[in-house]
Amino acid sequence: MGTIVERARKKGGKAYMAKIIIKREGKVVHRETETFDRRPAAAAWIARREDELSKPGAIERAKLATNDPPLSVVIDRYIDESEKELGRTKAQVLRAIKTYDIAGKRCSQIESDTIADFAKQLDVEPQTRGNYLSHLASIFAVARPMWKYPLDYAAMKDAQTVLRRLGIVSKSKERDRRPTLDELDKLMSHFKERQERRRKSAPMCRLIAFGIFSTRRQEEITRLAWADFEEEHKRVLVRDMKHPGQKEGNDTWCDLPEPAIQIIKAMPRDGDLIFPYSADAISAAFTRACQFLEIEDLHFHDMRHEGVSWLFEQGYNIPHAAAVSGHRSWTSLKRYTQLRQRGDKYAGWKWLEVVTAPVV
């Protein structure tokens, strides 16, 4: 007899887990579950599966499928049972992988050459192929030890090694795009005019400037809380700072240069958050503005690179800059020590007065 368990989703809404447990002579011989967005769909699935499992040999075939499922099933289970929230990019990649032939293969059928063939099918840059395999490797890492699925993590590592040596995959390139003062002037003028027309829109001028002077990522900016801001110590607690192996709980105190402090002080205290805006909305507004202004290949995240560069141009050393940026590894900051420009390019910048003026 099947049952339906209702539960709350992490991002809101409800999910309905349909469970089927079959016993023979008091022992469980088969069990399976499936999650749905609607209760009627869960009930329909239970009715259909119970009918299918009643046929001769069906339980034996289902047992094989349960112990050695297609990769797509393993991906779904990984997403469903992961207690830490998946990043937007990783979730998109895993959904995309499910559209390829490899997703229909059973775990025991996937070997290093299978993975290599999948990588070759991806019509993207080598860096993006590397990201696809990196996200897929996280599935391989947990499938056997966690669920006993015959998914070979060693095959994944072998495939990644071969593909790197052949140049089919590669690490992501470090972006070195920095906005010019002329580009920033165009963006600031655009968003200032927008703010005057739409008073309730996100204060993009302040957000862009704060992204530069604080070196914070857009997601981090939207999580900053007034309770975590210590003006007297010139620092703020950045919660859940991005980290390769730790998405949540990585809370880090970061120093704030004076312009960043002044921007914070200019914000109204209307709630718990200093910048109560959506990271997606900030990114979308920035992208649309760049397209309208014909500014090519500039992302909001480039403000962080600009900010770190600005620190070194003023004479910051690696430890001092890391205290602002939050970098745990100083190795990634070594490239900034090669900057030849020196001095404060924002000294006398006309937009500083605008972004540090209190909101009326």
HELIX and SHEET records of a PDB file:
HELIX    1   1 ARG A   39  LEU A   53  1                                  15    
HELIX    2   2 ALA A   58  ASN A   67  1                                  10    
HELIX    3   3 LEU A   71  GLU A   81  1                                  11    
HELIX    4   4 ARG A   88  ILE A   97  1                                  10    
HELIX    5   5 ASP A  101  GLY A  104  5                                   4    
HELIX    6   6 CYS A  107  GLN A  109  5                                   3    
HELIX    7   7 SER A  112  GLN A  121  1                                  10    
HELIX    8   8 PRO A  126  TRP A  147  1                                  22    
HELIX    9   9 TYR A  153  ARG A  165  1                                  13    
HELIX   10  10 LEU A  181  ARG A  197  1                                  17    
HELIX   11  11 MET A  204  SER A  214  1                                  11    
HELIX   12  12 GLN A  218  ILE A  221  1                                   4    
HELIX   13  13 TRP A  226  ASP A  228  5                                   3    
HELIX   14  14 GLU A  231  HIS A  233  5                                   3    
HELIX   15  15 GLU A  258  ALA A  266  1                                   9    
HELIX   16  16 ALA A  279  LEU A  293  1                                  15    
HELIX   17  17 ASP A  302  GLU A  313  1                                  12    
HELIX   18  18 ILE A  318  SER A  325  1                                   8    
HELIX   19  19 TRP A  330  GLN A  338  5                                   9    
HELIX   20  20 LYS A  350  VAL A  355  1                                   6    
SHEET    1   A 3 GLY A   2  ALA A   8  0                                        
SHEET    2   A 3 LYS A  14  ARG A  24 -1                                        
SHEET    3   A 3 LYS A  27  PHE A  36 -1                                        
SHEET    1   B 3 PHE A 229  GLU A 230  0                                        
SHEET    2   B 3 ARG A 235  VAL A 238 -1                                        
SHEET    3   B 3 THR A 252  ASP A 255 -1                                        
END                                                                             
